[in-house]
């Protein structure tokens, strides 16, 4: 079921990337700034604001920290990882 939640969030995003974030997360802020600098649109779903269920996203991706980042520019969403992985992915 958790994978279907991520796929549904991705389908509703209609942007280049999907970010699951948390409040007071420096890496989340850095990821958003990097995407903005690259001119890439993103949808942010914040766990602390109740936009998404952290447990479901961890179950679906195996990624336990924020941000959790997916590239939506392909036919199927591509799980990137966190900020460090995003930096490598976009370079």
N, CA, C and O atoms as a GROMACS GRO file, in nm:
protein
  364
    1UNK      N    1   0.082  -0.119   0.000
    1UNK     CA    2   0.000   0.000   0.000
    1UNK      C    3   0.086   0.126   0.000
    1UNK      O    4   0.050   0.225  -0.063
    2UNK      N    5   0.198   0.124   0.068
    2UNK     CA    6   0.281   0.243   0.079
    2UNK      C    7   0.332   0.290  -0.056
    2UNK      O    8   0.339   0.410  -0.081
    3UNK      N    9   0.367   0.196  -0.141
    3UNK     CA   10   0.415   0.235  -0.274
    3UNK      C   11   0.305   0.308  -0.350
    3UNK      O   12   0.333   0.403  -0.424
    4UNK      N   13   0.181   0.264  -0.334
    4UNK     CA   14   0.071   0.330  -0.404
    4UNK      C   15   0.051   0.473  -0.354
    4UNK      O   16   0.008   0.559  -0.431
    5UNK      N   17   0.081   0.499  -0.227
    5UNK     CA   18   0.072   0.634  -0.173
    5UNK      C   19   0.173   0.724  -0.243
    5UNK      O   20   0.140   0.836  -0.283
    6UNK      N   21   0.296   0.676  -0.257
    6UNK     CA   22   0.400   0.754  -0.324
    6UNK      C   23   0.362   0.778  -0.470
    6UNK      O   24   0.377   0.889  -0.521
    7UNK      N   25   0.314   0.675  -0.538
    7UNK     CA   26   0.275   0.689  -0.678
    7UNK      C   27   0.160   0.787  -0.693
    7UNK      O   28   0.156   0.864  -0.789
    8UNK      N   29   0.066   0.786  -0.600
    8UNK     CA   30  -0.045   0.880  -0.602
    8UNK      C   31   0.004   1.023  -0.579
    8UNK      O   32  -0.037   1.116  -0.649
    9UNK      N   33   0.093   1.040  -0.481
    9UNK     CA   34   0.150   1.173  -0.457
    9UNK      C   35   0.223   1.223  -0.581
    9UNK      O   36   0.211   1.340  -0.618
   10UNK      N   37   0.297   1.135  -0.646
   10UNK     CA   38   0.372   1.171  -0.766
   10UNK      C   39   0.277   1.210  -0.879
   10UNK      O   40   0.302   1.308  -0.950
   11UNK      N   41   0.170   1.136  -0.896
   11UNK     CA   42   0.073   1.165  -1.002
   11UNK      C   43   0.005   1.300  -0.980
   11UNK      O   44  -0.027   1.369  -1.076
   12UNK      N   45  -0.016   1.336  -0.856
   12UNK     CA   46  -0.082   1.462  -0.823
   12UNK      C   47   0.013   1.581  -0.823
   12UNK      O   48  -0.033   1.696  -0.820
   13UNK      N   49   0.143   1.557  -0.828
   13UNK     CA   50   0.241   1.665  -0.815
   13UNK      C   51   0.246   1.755  -0.938
   13UNK      O   52   0.246   1.877  -0.924
   14UNK      N   53   0.251   1.699  -1.057
   14UNK     CA   54   0.258   1.776  -1.182
   14UNK      C   55   0.376   1.875  -1.182
   14UNK      O   56   0.363   1.988  -1.230
   15UNK      N   57   0.490   1.830  -1.129
   15UNK     CA   58   0.614   1.909  -1.128
   15UNK      C   59   0.729   1.816  -1.165
   15UNK      O   60   0.709   1.698  -1.190
   16UNK      N   61   0.850   1.870  -1.167
   16UNK     CA   62   0.968   1.791  -1.202
   16UNK      C   63   1.010   1.695  -1.090
   16UNK      O   64   1.052   1.583  -1.116
   17UNK      N   65   0.997   1.742  -0.965
   17UNK     CA   66   1.041   1.664  -0.849
   17UNK      C   67   0.936   1.666  -0.740
   17UNK      O   68   0.855   1.757  -0.731
   18UNK      N   69   0.941   1.563  -0.656
   18UNK     CA   70   0.857   1.554  -0.537
   18UNK      C   71   0.950   1.545  -0.418
   18UNK      O   72   1.039   1.460  -0.415
   19UNK      N   73   0.930   1.632  -0.319
   19UNK     CA   74   1.010   1.632  -0.198
   19UNK      C   75   0.920   1.610  -0.078
   19UNK      O   76   0.822   1.680  -0.058
   20UNK      N   77   0.956   1.510   0.003
   20UNK     CA   78   0.895   1.493   0.134
   20UNK      C   79   0.992   1.557   0.231
   20UNK      O   80   1.110   1.522   0.234
   21UNK      N   81   0.943   1.652   0.311
   21UNK     CA   82   1.030   1.731   0.397
   21UNK      C   83   0.982   1.731   0.541
   21UNK      O   84   0.877   1.677   0.574
   22UNK      N   85   1.063   1.793   0.626
   22UNK     CA   86   1.028   1.814   0.765
   22UNK      C   87   1.061   1.958   0.803
   22UNK      O   88   1.140   2.024   0.736
   23UNK      N   89   1.002   2.005   0.910
   23UNK     CA   90   1.032   2.140   0.960
   23UNK      C   91   1.175   2.144   1.014
   23UNK      O   92   1.227   2.044   1.061
   24UNK      N   93   1.235   2.260   1.007
   24UNK     CA   94   1.369   2.284   1.063
   24UNK      C   95   1.473   2.187   1.008
   24UNK      O   96   1.560   2.140   1.080
   25UNK      N   97   1.461   2.159   0.880
   25UNK     CA   98   1.551   2.064   0.813
   25UNK      C   99   1.640   2.141   0.717
   25UNK      O  100   1.595   2.186   0.611
   26UNK      N  101   1.766   2.157   0.753
   26UNK     CA  102   1.860   2.229   0.669
   26UNK      C  103   1.880   2.163   0.533
   26UNK      O  104   1.895   2.232   0.433
   27UNK      N  105   1.882   2.030   0.530
   27UNK     CA  106   1.899   1.959   0.403
   27UNK      C  107   1.777   1.977   0.312
   27UNK      O  108   1.791   1.980   0.190
   28UNK      N  109   1.660   1.988   0.372
   28UNK     CA  110   1.538   2.014   0.294
   28UNK      C  111   1.547   2.151   0.227
   28UNK      O  112   1.516   2.166   0.109
   29UNK      N  113   1.589   2.250   0.304
   29UNK     CA  114   1.605   2.385   0.251
   29UNK      C  115   1.710   2.387   0.141
   29UNK      O  116   1.690   2.450   0.037
   30UNK      N  117   1.821   2.317   0.162
   30UNK     CA  118   1.927   2.311   0.062
   30UNK      C  119   1.878   2.244  -0.066
   30UNK      O  120   1.913   2.288  -0.176
   31UNK      N  121   1.799   2.138  -0.054
   31UNK     CA  122   1.746   2.069  -0.172
   31UNK      C  123   1.653   2.160  -0.251
   31UNK      O  124   1.659   2.163  -0.374
   32UNK      N  125   1.567   2.233  -0.182
   32UNK     CA  126   1.476   2.325  -0.250
   32UNK      C  127   1.553   2.436  -0.321
   32UNK      O  128   1.519   2.473  -0.433
   33UNK      N  129   1.655   2.488  -0.256
   33UNK     CA  130   1.736   2.593  -0.319
   33UNK      C  131   1.811   2.542  -0.442
   33UNK      O  132   1.820   2.611  -0.543
   34UNK      N  133   1.863   2.420  -0.433
   34UNK     CA  134   1.934   2.360  -0.547
   34UNK      C  135   1.839   2.344  -0.665
   34UNK      O  136   1.874   2.378  -0.778
   35UNK      N  137   1.720   2.292  -0.641
   35UNK     CA  138   1.623   2.275  -0.749
   35UNK      C  139   1.583   2.409  -0.808
   35UNK      O  140   1.569   2.422  -0.930
   36UNK      N  141   1.563   2.508  -0.723
   36UNK     CA  142   1.528   2.642  -0.772
   36UNK      C  143   1.641   2.699  -0.860
   36UNK      O  144   1.614   2.756  -0.965
   37UNK      N  145   1.767   2.683  -0.816
   37UNK     CA  146   1.881   2.732  -0.895
   37UNK      C  147   1.888   2.665  -1.030
   37UNK      O  148   1.930   2.726  -1.129
   38UNK      N  149   1.848   2.539  -1.036
   38UNK     CA  150   1.852   2.464  -1.161
   38UNK      C  151   1.728   2.488  -1.246
   38UNK      O  152   1.719   2.438  -1.358
   39UNK      N  153   1.632   2.566  -1.195
   39UNK     CA  154   1.510   2.595  -1.269
   39UNK      C  155   1.415   2.476  -1.276
   39UNK      O  156   1.338   2.463  -1.372
   40UNK      N  157   1.421   2.391  -1.175
   40UNK     CA  158   1.337   2.270  -1.173
   40UNK      C  159   1.223   2.289  -1.072
   40UNK      O  160   1.246   2.326  -0.957
   41UNK      N  161   1.102   2.263  -1.117
   41UNK     CA  162   0.985   2.279  -1.031
   41UNK      C  163   0.972   2.158  -0.938
   41UNK      O  164   1.008   2.046  -0.974
   42UNK      N  165   0.921   2.183  -0.818
   42UNK     CA  166   0.903   2.073  -0.723
   42UNK      C  167   0.776   2.093  -0.642
   42UNK      O  168   0.728   2.205  -0.624
   43UNK      N  169   0.724   1.982  -0.595
   43UNK     CA  170   0.612   1.981  -0.503
   43UNK      C  171   0.668   1.936  -0.369
   43UNK      O  172   0.740   1.836  -0.361
   44UNK      N  173   0.635   2.009  -0.264
   44UNK     CA  174   0.682   1.976  -0.130
   44UNK      C  175   0.564   1.924  -0.047
   44UNK      O  176   0.460   1.989  -0.038
   45UNK      N  177   0.584   1.808   0.013
   45UNK     CA  178   0.488   1.753   0.108
   45UNK      C  179   0.560   1.742   0.242
   45UNK      O  180   0.657   1.667   0.255
   46UNK      N  181   0.513   1.818   0.341
   46UNK     CA  182   0.581   1.828   0.470
   46UNK      C  183   0.519   1.731   0.571
   46UNK      O  184   0.399   1.736   0.599
   47UNK      N  185   0.604   1.642   0.625
   47UNK     CA  186   0.556   1.546   0.724
   47UNK      C  187   0.501   1.616   0.847
   47UNK      O  188   0.396   1.576   0.899
   48UNK      N  189   0.569   1.718   0.895
   48UNK     CA  190   0.528   1.786   1.018
   48UNK      C  191   0.396   1.861   1.002
   48UNK      O  192   0.323   1.880   1.099
   49UNK      N  193   0.365   1.903   0.880
   49UNK     CA  194   0.239   1.972   0.853
   49UNK      C  195   0.125   1.874   0.827
   49UNK      O  196   0.010   1.915   0.810
   50UNK      N  197   0.157   1.744   0.822
   50UNK     CA  198   0.054   1.643   0.799
   50UNK      C  199   0.024   1.621   0.652
   50UNK      O  200  -0.077   1.560   0.617
   51UNK      N  201   0.112   1.670   0.563
   51UNK     CA  202   0.091   1.653   0.419
   51UNK      C  203   0.111   1.509   0.374
   51UNK      O  204   0.060   1.469   0.270
   52UNK      N  205   0.186   1.432   0.452
   52UNK     CA  206   0.216   1.292   0.417
   52UNK      C  207   0.246   1.216   0.545
   52UNK      O  208   0.279   1.275   0.648
   53UNK      N  209   0.234   1.084   0.538
   53UNK     CA  210   0.262   0.997   0.652
   53UNK      C  211   0.405   0.945   0.641
   53UNK      O  212   0.436   0.868   0.551
   54UNK      N  213   0.489   0.986   0.733
   54UNK     CA  214   0.630   0.949   0.731
   54UNK      C  215   0.649   0.796   0.727
   54UNK      O  216   0.734   0.747   0.653
   55UNK      N  217   0.571   0.724   0.805
   55UNK     CA  218   0.587   0.577   0.811
   55UNK      C  219   0.561   0.512   0.675
   55UNK      O  220   0.632   0.420   0.636
   56UNK      N  221   0.460   0.560   0.605
   56UNK     CA  222   0.430   0.504   0.472
   56UNK      C  223   0.542   0.534   0.373
   56UNK      O  224   0.578   0.448   0.292
   57UNK      N  225   0.598   0.653   0.379
   57UNK     CA  226   0.703   0.690   0.285
   57UNK      C  227   0.831   0.614   0.316
   57UNK      O  228   0.901   0.571   0.224
   58UNK      N  229   0.864   0.597   0.443
   58UNK     CA  230   0.981   0.517   0.481
   58UNK      C  231   0.962   0.373   0.435
   58UNK      O  232   1.055   0.311   0.383
   59UNK      N  233   0.844   0.319   0.454
   59UNK     CA  234   0.815   0.182   0.411
   59UNK      C  235   0.830   0.166   0.260
   59UNK      O  236   0.882   0.065   0.211
   60UNK      N  237   0.785   0.265   0.187
   60UNK     CA  238   0.788   0.259   0.040
   60UNK      C  239   0.928   0.279  -0.015
   60UNK      O  240   0.965   0.216  -0.115
   61UNK      N  241   1.008   0.367   0.049
   61UNK     CA  242   1.138   0.403  -0.008
   61UNK      C  243   1.257   0.345   0.068
   61UNK      O  244   1.365   0.331   0.011
   62UNK      N  245   1.238   0.311   0.194
   62UNK     CA  246   1.348   0.266   0.277
   62UNK      C  247   1.435   0.381   0.328
   62UNK      O  248   1.533   0.357   0.398
   63UNK      N  249   1.400   0.504   0.292
   63UNK     CA  250   1.478   0.623   0.329
   63UNK      C  251   1.420   0.680   0.457
   63UNK      O  252   1.304   0.720   0.459
   64UNK      N  253   1.498   0.684   0.564
   64UNK     CA  254   1.447   0.722   0.696
   64UNK      C  255   1.465   0.868   0.732
   64UNK      O  256   1.408   0.914   0.831
   65UNK      N  257   1.542   0.942   0.656
   65UNK     CA  258   1.566   1.083   0.689
   65UNK      C  259   1.501   1.172   0.584
   65UNK      O  260   1.462   1.126   0.477
   66UNK      N  261   1.490   1.301   0.616
   66UNK     CA  262   1.437   1.396   0.520
   66UNK      C  263   1.552   1.479   0.466
   66UNK      O  264   1.651   1.500   0.535
   67UNK      N  265   1.540   1.525   0.346
   67UNK     CA  266   1.428   1.507   0.254
   67UNK      C  267   1.430   1.370   0.187
   67UNK      O  268   1.533   1.303   0.181
   68UNK      N  269   1.314   1.331   0.137
   68UNK     CA  270   1.299   1.214   0.050
   68UNK      C  271   1.263   1.272  -0.086
   68UNK      O  272   1.162   1.341  -0.100
   69UNK      N  273   1.345   1.244  -0.186
   69UNK     CA  274   1.331   1.312  -0.314
   69UNK      C  275   1.307   1.214  -0.428
   69UNK      O  276   1.375   1.111  -0.439
   70UNK      N  277   1.209   1.247  -0.512
   70UNK     CA  278   1.179   1.166  -0.631
   70UNK      C  279   1.181   1.255  -0.755
   70UNK      O  280   1.133   1.368  -0.753
   71UNK      N  281   1.238   1.202  -0.861
   71UNK     CA  282   1.239   1.270  -0.991
   71UNK      C  283   1.114   1.224  -1.065
   71UNK      O  284   1.093   1.104  -1.084
   72UNK      N  285   1.030   1.319  -1.106
   72UNK     CA  286   0.904   1.286  -1.172
   72UNK      C  287   0.908   1.311  -1.322
   72UNK      O  288   0.804   1.308  -1.389
   73UNK      N  289   1.027   1.336  -1.376
   73UNK     CA  290   1.037   1.370  -1.518
   73UNK      C  291   1.033   1.249  -1.610
   73UNK      O  292   1.020   1.264  -1.731
   74UNK      N  293   1.043   1.130  -1.554
   74UNK     CA  294   1.036   1.007  -1.632
   74UNK      C  295   0.891   0.956  -1.634
   74UNK      O  296   0.803   1.012  -1.569
   75UNK      N  297   0.869   0.850  -1.708
   75UNK     CA  298   0.735   0.790  -1.711
   75UNK      C  299   0.694   0.739  -1.572
   75UNK      O  300   0.578   0.752  -1.532
   76UNK      N  301   0.790   0.682  -1.500
   76UNK     CA  302   0.768   0.637  -1.362
   76UNK      C  303   0.856   0.721  -1.269
   76UNK      O  304   0.966   0.758  -1.308
   77UNK      N  305   0.810   0.751  -1.148
   77UNK     CA  306   0.893   0.826  -1.054
   77UNK      C  307   1.023   0.752  -1.025
   77UNK      O  308   1.026   0.629  -1.015
   78UNK      N  309   1.131   0.828  -1.012
   78UNK     CA  310   1.262   0.772  -0.981
   78UNK      C  311   1.302   0.819  -0.842
   78UNK      O  312   1.312   0.939  -0.818
   79UNK      N  313   1.324   0.725  -0.750
   79UNK     CA  314   1.366   0.760  -0.615
   79UNK      C  315   1.511   0.802  -0.620
   79UNK      O  316   1.597   0.728  -0.668
   80UNK      N  317   1.541   0.923  -0.570
   80UNK     CA  318   1.676   0.977  -0.569
   80UNK      C  319   1.744   0.950  -0.436
   80UNK      O  320   1.858   0.901  -0.434
   81UNK      N  321   1.678   0.979  -0.328
   81UNK     CA  322   1.736   0.969  -0.194
   81UNK      C  323   1.718   1.101  -0.123
   81UNK      O  324   1.608   1.157  -0.122
   82UNK      N  325   1.826   1.152  -0.062
   82UNK     CA  326   1.823   1.278   0.009
   82UNK      C  327   1.900   1.386  -0.064
   82UNK      O  328   1.922   1.376  -0.185
   83UNK      N  329   1.941   1.489   0.009
   83UNK     CA  330   2.008   1.603  -0.051
   83UNK      C  331   2.141   1.564  -0.116
   83UNK      O  332   2.169   1.606  -0.229
   84UNK      N  333   2.222   1.487  -0.047
   84UNK     CA  334   2.353   1.448  -0.101
   84UNK      C  335   2.338   1.373  -0.232
   84UNK      O  336   2.413   1.398  -0.327
   85UNK      N  337   2.243   1.283  -0.237
   85UNK     CA  338   2.218   1.207  -0.360
   85UNK      C  339   2.166   1.298  -0.471
   85UNK      O  340   2.199   1.280  -0.588
   86UNK      N  341   2.084   1.396  -0.433
   86UNK     CA  342   2.032   1.492  -0.532
   86UNK      C  343   2.146   1.571  -0.595
   86UNK      O  344   2.148   1.592  -0.716
   87UNK      N  345   2.240   1.615  -0.513
   87UNK     CA  346   2.355   1.690  -0.566
   87UNK      C  347   2.427   1.608  -0.672
   87UNK      O  348   2.457   1.659  -0.781
   88UNK      N  349   2.456   1.482  -0.642
   88UNK     CA  350   2.525   1.395  -0.738
   88UNK      C  351   2.440   1.371  -0.861
   88UNK      O  352   2.490   1.372  -0.974
   89UNK      N  353   2.312   1.350  -0.841
   89UNK     CA  354   2.217   1.318  -0.947
   89UNK      C  355   2.208   1.432  -1.048
   89UNK      O  356   2.196   1.408  -1.168
   90UNK      N  357   2.213   1.555  -1.000
   90UNK     CA  358   2.196   1.671  -1.088
   90UNK      C  359   2.327   1.725  -1.144
   90UNK      O  360   2.326   1.817  -1.226
   91UNK      N  361   2.440   1.668  -1.102
   91UNK     CA  362   2.568   1.720  -1.155
   91UNK      C  363   2.614   1.646  -1.278
   91UNK      O  364   2.719   1.678  -1.333
   0.00000   0.00000   0.00000
